[in-house]
Amino acid sequence: MKIDVALPVRAALGEGPTWHHDRLIWVDIPACEVHEYIPASGTDSVREVPQHVGAAKPRAGGGLVVNLRDGAGLLEPGGGFRWLAEWAVEGRRGNDAGVDPHGNLWAGTLSYGGGGGSLYRVTPDGEVVTFLDRVGTSNGIAWSPDGALMYYVDTDTGRIDVFDTDPGGGLPHGRRTFAEIDRGLPDGITVDADGCVWVALWDGAAVRRYTPGGHLDRELEVPVSRPTACAFGGPGLTDLYITSATEGLPEATLAAEPLSGALLVVPGAGIGLPGTPFAG
């Protein structure tokens, strides 16, 4: 498949791509930046937030919910900011996040020194439940097309796990291995309309697709060592957007990989699923 450059940027740690209406929302974590890229115009607007930002997701009423260093905050449509839930832990920051079919935010954290993270569920009214503690590096989270399964990546385990969800809105259960990763480390994920799971491989220079049965059936080589996450967008949700990072790469690698940190796109890679906005 052809891989194009959507934005020739040099993000330190691009993450969390999410398609909403006509634009792709993504973040550069250490730069404290939330980006909104509109492919039709080629524009990429940037908003600075007060802390390192792991993810930004659309809200049903407008604006964004953001997973920051010390908790979840709300960016208002008019430009204001307010905290929704705070869980500051010394040495930790927010990382990847997702919104479940009920409109709850699932926000992961990690330690700046590696490991030591958690996964929280945040309801629209700001109630916080610690779903997983003692997580290594909380990363990608996504749901099956029917909402019956929740896929989750703790990067340090080297695998993608899957849970059964509760149709009534209770907490997921029955954690088990979905796929073992033997190339690089699993990072951000997305699920397509066929129920296949796509995963970006940090230090693996590739994005893989796994069938609903957990079998590898597609592997896309990418021109960057550290792809971080992927999401479908564009008209018909057929284009696969891939964020990437320069953080931690030696100078020789950066020189050999001029696209590291760029926002990449694979036109016609598949068909994605429309996202659920955060209900808060």
Secondary structure, DSSP 8 states (H G I E B T S, - for coil): ---EEEE----SBEEEEEEETTEEEEEETTTTEEEEEETTTTEEEEEE-SS-EEEEEEBTTSSEEEEESSEEEEE-TTS-EEEEEE---TTEEEEEEEE-TTS-EEEEEEETTS--EEEEEE-TT--EEEEEEEESBEEEEEE-TTS-EEEEEEGGGTEEEEEE--TTS---EEEEEEEE--SSEEEEEEEBTTS-EEEEEETTTEEEEE-TTS-EEEEEE-SSS-EEEEEEESGGG-EEEEEEB-TT--HHHHHH-TTTT-EEEETTS--B-----B--
